[in-house]
Amino acid sequence: MVKKQFQFNPYLLLIISFLGITLVGSFLLCMPWAFRDNPTHEWCHVGNYLDAFFTSLASMSLTGFVTYPEGLANTLSLGGQIVVLVLMQIGGLGIITILTFLFTIFKRNLQFKDRLFISQAISFNNFAEIARFVRRMIMITLVCELVGFGLGVPVFLNVFPDNILKGLYYSLFHSVSAFNNVGFTLFSANEGLIGGINVAGGVFFDNHHWLYYYFSLYLAVLSLIGGVSFLVIIDVVFGRKPPKRWSVATKICLSMTGIMILFFAVALFLTDGLKKDNPMNTYQALMQVINCRTAGFTMYPQSDISLPGRMLCCVMMFVGGAPLSTAGGIKLTTVFVVLVSILSYFRGKKTSVFKRYYSEDMTAKSLSLVFVVLFLLLFSFVGLNLFGLKETSEPLNENIKNELVAYYLYEVFSAFGNVGFYTGLESHLSVGSVIILCLLMLLGHLGPMTFFSLFQNHLDKKKNVHYSFVEEDFLIG
C-alpha cells in the first residue's frame, strides 16, 4: 500500500507565515530600545504588548493604524521605526514572494510542484511564469520606491535644512509607506500629514505653498501605482502592446480606478465642498478619495468630514484597489463583476464586457464575497459598540463624542480596507475593540478569498452523481 504524501495547503502557509512575521515584529516593537526617551519601558506589560502587536499587524497588513496617543514618530525610536519600515516592505511584497525570489537566486529552476504551490499562495494563475513574475514584482517595487525617494528629497530637505540625513531617511520612509499604501507618517498624527510637517519643520506648508501640491501629488501617484496591481504594470510596461491589446484584467482595473476616483471626488466635493465650516476644495476632495482607496494619508482632518462624506469614504474603503497589489478591500474586479452582472440581468443578456463572457461561477463568487464581507463588517461594527472605549486620561475629541457610532463604522471600514485613517479614536479603543480591528486588518490584507480557499476542496468539488433534481421557482423580493 502506497502512502499518500502529505500536501501542505499554500493558503494556510500564507496565513501562518504572515502571523509569524507579525509576532516577531511585535516582540521587537515592545522592547525598551524601540521606544523614544523611555529606556525603562515595561516590555512584558499586557497593554504595551497589545500596542506593539497592533502596530506590527498594521505595518504588515499595510493599514497604518496607530494606537499610540502621541503618534508613531513621537513614541518609537529610530530602531522601532526601522522595524516598522521593514515590516511595511515585507507586507507589501509578501513573505512568499520574498522567499521565492531568494530561492530563485540560489536555484535557477523551480520544479513543477514548487511553481504550482507558489502560484496558489500568491494567487497568480500562470504558474509557468511564476519565477519571472516574482522577479519583475521585486524590480517594480524597488524602482518605484527609489523614484519616490528621489522625488521626496526636495520636500524633506526643505523641512529639515540643517539635517540632511534626517531628510533622506524621512523621504525613504514615506516613499515605502506610500507605494505600499500603508499611510504611516513620521509626523504628528494629531495634526495630519501636512499639519505635522508644519509643526516638525516650522515651515509654512499649506495649500498655498507649491511644495504642498508637489508632495501630496507624488504620494498620491505612488499609492495609485502600488494599488493598481503588479499584473497591470507588467502588462502595460513590459507587454509593449497598444491599449487595445491589453488584457481584460488590465482594462477593468484601469477603467474602474479612473471612474471611481472621478465619481467619488465629485460626490465628496458636493457633500463637503459646499459646507460652511472648513469646506473641502476640489484638490482636497481628490486627494481624500485617492487616499480612501487604501493609502490612508490624512491630508484633510477626518473629524471635519460630514456624515454623508464619511459614508462615501466608507464605500471607497470597502472597494479598495486591484488584486495582486498593495491595496485592500474587496477589490475593483469584484465590484466590476457584480455591477456588470446586475446590468446584464436587467438587460436580459448574458454577462459580457470587452467582448468576453463571464461565467456564472465568477458572478456567484463575487456576490458571495460582497455579502459575506458586509455581514462581517456589520458584526464587527456591533462588536465595537459593545466593547467601546477604555478609560484614559486623554480627552476625546468633541466631534467624535457627538458622532461616536458613525466613527465606529468608519473605523471598521478603514480597518478592512487597510486604509488606517487617523481619527483620534484609535488610542481610546478598548482591548476588545482593538482585537476586532486586528482581525479586520488581517482579513482585508490577505483577502477573504484566501480564507475561503482553505476549504477549496469542499467548495469546488464536483461530485459525480447519476441523478438531477427538478428545478423549482418561487416568489422572491
MARLO-796330 format. One line per 5 residues: number of its first residue (from 1); their letters; for each residue x, z, y of C-alpha. Coordinates in Angstrom, 3 decimals. Each point is the difference from the previous one (the first is absolute). Layout:
! residues N
NUM> a> X:Z:Y  ...
***
This chain:
! residues 477
1> mvkkq> 0.000:0.000:0.000  1.461:-1.112:3.361  -0.167:2.600:2.719  -1.515:-1.208:3.243  2.495:0.232:2.854
6> fqfnp> -1.040:2.288:2.817  -0.759:-1.862:3.228  0.157:1.914:3.265  -2.730:-0.880:2.453  1.660:-1.585:3.077
11> yllli> -2.671:1.361:2.322  0.559:3.507:-1.309  3.741:-0.449:0.560  -0.709:-1.069:3.577  -2.066:3.125:0.686
16> isflg> 2.497:2.339:-1.693  3.000:-1.485:1.831  -1.838:0.202:3.327  -0.897:3.648:-0.516  3.516:0.758:-1.265
21> itlvg> 1.679:-1.354:3.144  -2.598:1.806:2.123  0.811:3.321:-1.684  3.742:-0.518:0.491  -0.614:-0.781:3.663
26> sfllc> -2.205:3.074:0.415  2.706:2.309:-1.375  2.561:-1.532:2.368  -2.339:0.321:2.981  -0.672:3.692:-0.606
31> mpwaf> 3.707:0.902:0.038  1.253:1.993:3.023  2.419:-2.774:1.057  -2.912:-2.437:0.351  -1.398:1.937:2.968
36> rdnpt> 1.047:-0.008:3.608  1.310:3.310:1.399  -1.395:1.940:-2.944  2.759:0.891:-2.516  -2.046:2.925:-1.357
41> hewch> -2.914:-2.224:-1.018  -1.687:1.413:-3.116  0.114:-2.958:-2.369  -1.909:1.898:-2.706  -2.942:0.731:2.288
46> vgnyl> -3.202:-1.659:-1.271  -1.105:-1.228:3.420  3.428:-1.406:0.817  0.190:-1.842:-3.318  -3.499:-1.435:0.439
51> dafft> 1.025:-1.439:3.381  3.175:-1.402:-1.573  -1.952:-1.563:-2.879  -2.549:-1.448:2.411  2.774:-1.518:2.145
56> slasm> 1.760:-1.403:-3.076  -3.225:-1.532:-1.296  -0.852:-1.338:3.479  3.426:-1.684:0.063  -0.220:-1.450:-3.504
61> sltgf> -3.600:-1.161:0.451  0.883:-1.516:3.408  -2.720:2.023:1.708  1.862:1.870:2.735  -2.167:3.123:0.112
66> vtype> 1.617:3.076:1.573  -1.132:3.570:-0.640  2.800:1.641:1.998  -1.513:1.422:3.237  3.002:-1.122:2.080
71> glant> 0.227:-3.419:-1.616  2.549:-1.571:-2.326  2.859:-0.403:2.469  -0.200:3.525:1.417  -0.184:1.592:-3.450
76> lslgg> 2.437:-1.865:-2.264  3.751:-0.147:0.518  2.014:-3.220:-0.266  0.390:0.644:-3.732  -3.754:0.410:-0.464
81> qivvl> -0.683:-3.137:2.036  2.416:-2.010:-2.164  -1.856:1.207:-3.103  -3.229:-1.285:1.562  1.711:-3.296:0.861
86> vlmqi> 1.161:-0.497:-3.601  -3.441:0.897:-1.360  -1.635:-2.534:2.329  2.337:-2.709:-1.275  -0.598:0.868:-3.633
91> gglgi> -3.745:0.137:0.580  -0.007:-3.387:1.720  1.947:-1.800:-2.703  -1.198:2.037:-2.955  2.210:1.811:-2.484
96> itilt> -0.698:-2.631:-2.700  1.116:-2.780:2.362  3.208:1.842:0.895  0.831:0.740:-3.649  -0.697:-3.623:-0.954
101> flfti> 2.314:-1.230:2.754  2.797:2.324:-1.140  -0.600:-1.019:-3.616  0.313:-3.710:0.802  3.311:0.626:1.770
106> fkrnl> 1.647:1.334:-3.163  -2.042:-2.006:-2.505  -0.662:-3.580:1.008  -2.721:-0.883:-2.511  -3.126:2.070:-0.546
111> qfkdr> -1.715:-0.117:-3.357  -3.562:-1.246:-0.256  -1.424:3.460:-0.645  1.919:1.384:3.011  -1.348:-2.730:2.280
116> lfisq> -3.537:0.572:-1.233  0.291:3.765:0.421  1.381:-0.230:3.562  -2.534:-2.630:1.092  -2.833:2.248:-1.168
121> aisfn> 1.506:3.010:1.773  0.212:-1.725:3.391  -3.166:-2.125:-0.511  1.835:-3.335:0.131  -1.628:-2.643:-2.182
126> nfaei> 2.916:-2.411:-0.529  2.217:2.053:-2.310  2.372:-2.958:-0.517  1.045:0.184:3.683  0.051:3.773:0.254
131> arfvr> 3.777:0.328:0.514  0.056:-2.597:2.792  -3.047:1.571:1.620  1.591:3.468:0.041  3.226:-1.332:1.549
136> rmimi> -1.946:-1.844:2.679  -2.101:3.089:0.637  3.144:2.088:0.586  1.493:-2.686:2.230  -3.161:-0.367:2.121
141> tlvce> -0.183:3.760:0.506  3.635:0.367:1.044  -0.053:-3.040:2.310  -3.220:1.083:1.752  1.219:3.562:0.429
146> lvgfg> 3.369:-1.144:1.364  -1.724:-2.351:2.457  -2.318:2.851:1.009  3.022:2.247:0.415  1.613:-2.538:2.325
151> lgvpv> -3.183:-0.445:2.029  -0.386:3.754:0.402  3.539:0.645:1.245  -0.715:-0.977:3.666  -3.004:2.329:0.057
156> flnvf> 1.718:3.083:-1.384  3.237:-0.522:1.930  -2.202:-0.022:3.089  -1.636:3.248:-1.140  3.325:1.638:-0.983
161> pdnil> 2.598:-1.640:2.281  2.489:2.855:-0.493  -0.173:0.082:-3.804  0.591:-3.389:-1.653  0.040:1.323:-3.563
166> kglyy> -3.350:1.718:0.501  -1.463:-3.189:1.415  1.229:-2.017:-2.999  -1.349:2.571:-2.455  -3.393:0.084:1.703
171> slfhs> -0.159:-3.793:-0.067  0.756:-0.072:-3.750  -2.530:2.725:-0.808  -2.844:-1.655:1.909  0.831:-3.417:-1.441
176> vsafn> -0.294:1.311:-3.560  -3.126:1.948:0.929  -1.627:-3.074:1.587  0.759:-2.577:-2.703  -1.111:2.361:-2.754
181> nvgft> -3.144:0.835:1.996  0.692:3.738:-0.048  -0.531:0.940:3.637  2.487:2.868:0.045  1.659:0.476:3.374
186> lfsan> 2.814:2.228:1.216  -1.828:0.890:3.191  -2.564:2.684:0.689  -3.086:-0.660:-2.113  -2.267:1.768:2.493
191> eglig> 0.949:-2.439:2.763  -0.342:-3.132:-2.127  2.769:-2.568:-0.329  0.109:-1.105:3.633  -0.553:3.460:1.461
196> ginva> 2.621:1.402:-2.362  2.559:-2.494:1.285  -0.708:1.086:3.572  0.463:3.673:-0.891  3.153:-0.544:-2.079
201> ggvff> 1.733:-2.537:2.209  -1.327:0.976:3.395  -0.854:-3.627:0.789  -3.040:-1.609:1.578  -1.246:-1.808:-3.116
206> dnhhw> -3.670:-0.984:0.241  -2.089:-3.165:0.084  1.554:-0.946:3.360  3.521:-0.077:-1.440  1.313:-3.169:-1.694
211> lyyyf> 1.611:2.029:-2.775  -3.448:1.290:-0.967  -1.217:-3.478:-0.910  3.311:-0.982:-1.576  0.151:3.155:-2.113
216> slyla> -3.626:0.063:-1.142  -0.033:-3.744:-0.715  3.059:-0.075:-2.233  -1.277:3.046:-1.922  -3.350:-1.757:-0.446
221> vlsli> 1.656:-3.197:-1.264  2.145:1.960:-2.453  -3.037:1.845:-1.374  -1.971:-3.254:-0.289  2.819:-1.646:-1.975
226> ggvsf> 0.285:3.027:-2.265  -3.746:0.053:-0.651  -0.542:-3.720:-0.575  1.359:-0.047:-3.596  3.403:-1.004:-1.317
231> lviid> -1.685:-2.841:-1.894  -1.240:-1.472:3.280  3.436:0.261:1.631  1.661:-1.652:-2.997  -2.605:-2.763:-0.079
236> vvfgr> 0.310:-0.740:3.731  3.774:0.476:0.444  1.480:-1.000:-3.345  -2.685:-2.418:-1.153  0.848:-2.570:2.704
241> kppkr> -3.503:-1.413:-0.226  -2.479:-1.009:2.717  -2.922:2.388:0.572  -2.340:-2.251:-1.990  2.069:0.598:-3.130
246> wsvat> 0.262:3.763:0.351  -1.469:2.009:-2.843  -3.594:1.204:0.197  1.192:3.619:0.199  2.179:-0.851:3.021
251> kicls> -2.877:-1.741:1.785  -2.335:2.921:-0.703  2.448:2.683:1.193  0.983:-1.809:3.200  -3.520:-1.076:0.959
256> mtgim> -1.520:3.417:-0.755  2.764:1.752:1.953  -0.588:-2.123:3.087  -3.803:0.170:-0.162  -0.156:3.755:-0.498
261> ilffa> 2.514:0.792:2.758  -1.780:-2.185:2.559  -3.493:1.156:-0.957  0.753:3.721:0.005  2.169:-0.197:3.140
266> valfl> -2.927:-1.508:1.917  -2.438:2.504:-1.533  2.276:2.960:0.821  0.412:-1.186:3.576  -3.789:-0.159:0.357
271> tdglk> -0.396:3.579:-1.266  2.983:1.623:1.762  1.114:-2.416:2.687  -3.135:0.406:2.090  -0.264:3.797:-0.060
276> kdnpm> 0.658:2.121:3.099  2.562:2.499:-1.328  3.410:-1.508:-0.860  -1.265:-3.515:-0.819  1.967:-2.032:-2.519
281> ntyqa> 1.369:-3.270:1.345  0.115:-3.223:-2.005  3.622:0.427:-1.070  -0.566:3.592:-1.133  -3.031:-1.099:-2.021
286> lmqvi> 2.109:-2.675:-1.714  2.802:2.463:-0.779  -2.482:2.593:-1.280  -1.538:-2.519:-2.408  3.400:-1.168:-1.267
291> ncrta> 1.081:3.594:-0.558  -3.348:0.736:-1.687  0.823:-2.483:-2.747  2.545:2.459:-1.377  2.901:0.486:2.479
296> gftmy> -1.317:3.175:1.637  2.042:0.023:3.223  -1.952:1.859:2.672  0.070:-2.160:3.125  -3.317:1.357:1.303
301> pqsdi> -1.184:3.644:-0.299  -2.189:0.130:-3.098  -2.010:2.905:1.423  -1.097:-2.237:2.898  -1.511:-2.690:-2.241
306> slpgr> -3.801:0.012:0.040  -2.040:0.602:-3.148  -0.980:-3.706:-0.378  3.662:-0.900:0.536  1.120:2.389:-2.736
311> mlccv> -2.557:-1.524:-2.375  1.512:-3.431:0.645  3.458:1.440:-0.644  -1.245:1.490:-3.281  -1.112:-3.445:-1.161
316> mmfvg> 3.433:-1.450:0.791  1.740:2.865:-1.781  -2.292:-0.456:-2.999  0.888:-3.686:-0.303  3.753:0.362:0.603
321> gapls> 2.412:-2.882:-0.575  0.880:-2.445:-2.760  0.953:0.659:-3.648  3.702:0.274:-0.858  0.829:1.217:3.490
326> taggi> 0.744:3.305:1.690  -3.643:0.358:1.040  -2.703:2.257:-1.418  -3.795:-0.302:-0.209  -2.104:-2.011:-2.421
331> klttv> 1.857:-3.134:1.196  -1.101:-3.136:1.838  -0.461:-2.050:-3.153  -2.545:2.479:-1.356  -2.078:-0.195:3.182
336> fvvlv> 0.319:-3.789:-0.014  -1.374:-0.291:-3.541  -2.903:2.354:0.784  -0.969:-1.825:3.208  0.268:-3.443:-1.553
341> silsy> -2.007:1.103:-3.038  -2.790:1.363:2.220  -0.129:-3.190:2.077  0.021:-2.160:-3.118  -2.849:2.028:-1.495
346> frgkk> -2.197:-0.545:3.051  0.880:-3.696:-0.012  -0.894:-0.246:-3.674  3.421:-1.411:-0.911  2.951:0.999:-2.119
351> tsvfk> 2.723:1.967:1.790  2.502:-2.527:1.364  2.397:-0.243:2.975  3.088:-2.162:0.619  -1.205:-2.390:-2.733
356> ryyse> 0.257:2.719:-2.625  -2.596:1.842:-2.059  0.300:3.751:-0.517  -0.963:1.652:-3.270  -2.801:2.496:-0.444
361> dmtak> 2.563:2.488:-1.331  1.860:-0.102:3.332  -3.257:0.587:1.873  -0.946:2.868:-2.310  3.440:1.626:0.376
366> slslv> -0.114:-0.302:3.792  -3.503:1.444:0.285  0.871:2.802:-2.434  3.124:0.819:1.980  -1.924:0.206:3.284
371> fvvlf> -2.716:2.170:-1.524  2.377:2.394:-1.769  2.241:0.437:3.054  -2.958:0.623:2.304  -1.282:2.626:-2.431
376> lllfs> 3.430:1.692:-0.109  0.244:-0.041:3.799  -3.455:1.532:0.298  0.930:2.654:-2.560  3.259:0.714:1.885
381> fvgln> -1.868:0.222:3.301  -2.300:2.634:-1.500  3.064:1.820:-1.337  1.630:0.134:3.440  -3.190:1.457:1.448
386> lfglk> -0.071:2.659:-2.736  3.682:1.034:0.206  0.189:-0.411:3.765  2.833:1.402:2.094  2.478:2.830:-0.433
391> etsep> 0.478:2.926:2.346  2.775:-0.776:2.467  1.134:1.166:3.390  0.243:-3.584:1.257  -3.067:-0.963:2.085
396> lneni> -2.077:-2.941:-1.175  -0.770:-2.835:2.393  -3.451:0.355:1.578  -0.916:-3.627:-0.789  0.756:0.639:-3.660
401> knelv> -1.997:3.244:0.020  -3.061:-1.751:1.379  0.184:-2.885:-2.498  1.652:1.682:-2.978  -2.149:-1.748:-2.631
406> ayyly> 0.834:-3.428:1.443  3.708:0.886:-0.047  -0.224:1.000:-3.666  -1.346:-3.466:-0.744  2.783:-1.545:2.080
411> evfsa> 2.642:1.970:-1.921  -1.430:-1.103:-3.354  0.132:-3.708:0.861  3.413:0.406:1.633  1.423:1.608:-3.149
416> fgnvg> -1.400:-2.586:-2.412  1.045:-2.907:2.239  3.541:1.483:0.207  -0.309:-0.113:3.783  0.762:3.589:0.949
421> fytgl> -1.238:0.048:3.590  0.930:3.321:1.623  -3.090:1.645:1.472  1.220:3.607:0.213  -2.268:1.127:-2.825
426> eshls> 2.591:-0.355:-2.784  1.916:3.223:0.719  -3.276:1.988:-0.032  -1.254:-1.146:-3.425  -0.343:2.525:-2.819
431> vgsvi> 1.825:-0.290:-3.316  -3.027:-1.554:-1.699  -0.370:-2.604:2.746  3.700:-0.883:-0.192  -0.238:-0.492:-3.776
436> ilcll> -2.955:-2.377:0.470  1.999:-2.061:2.504  2.942:-0.065:-2.428  -2.192:-1.457:-2.743  -1.388:-2.596:2.402
441> mllgh> 3.498:-1.028:1.134  1.062:-0.398:-3.623  -3.094:-2.056:-0.809  0.354:-2.170:3.093  3.688:-0.802:-0.524
446> lgpmt> 0.070:-0.693:-3.729  -3.409:-1.662:0.209  -3.194:0.840:-1.879  0.643:-2.936:-2.372  3.206:1.700:-1.168
451> ffslf> -2.007:2.982:-1.210  -2.720:-2.265:-1.441  2.715:-1.901:-1.875  0.913:3.153:-1.922  -3.164:-0.759:-1.968
456> qnhld> 0.537:-3.768:-0.058  -0.304:-0.237:-3.775  -3.515:1.413:0.210  -1.078:-1.909:3.124  1.110:-3.473:-1.117
461> kkknv> -0.589:0.271:-3.719  -2.112:-2.884:-1.262  -1.669:1.187:-3.169  -0.902:-2.675:-2.509  -3.650:0.561:-0.783
466> hysfv> -2.340:-2.241:-1.949  -3.063:0.664:2.060  -1.186:-0.053:3.621  -2.682:1.881:1.868  -2.995:-1.555:1.675
471> eedfl> 0.359:-0.173:3.781  -2.406:2.151:2.000  -0.924:-0.250:3.692  -1.643:2.739:2.025  -0.634:0.758:3.643
476> ig> 2.910:1.175:2.117  0.269:0.848:3.680
***
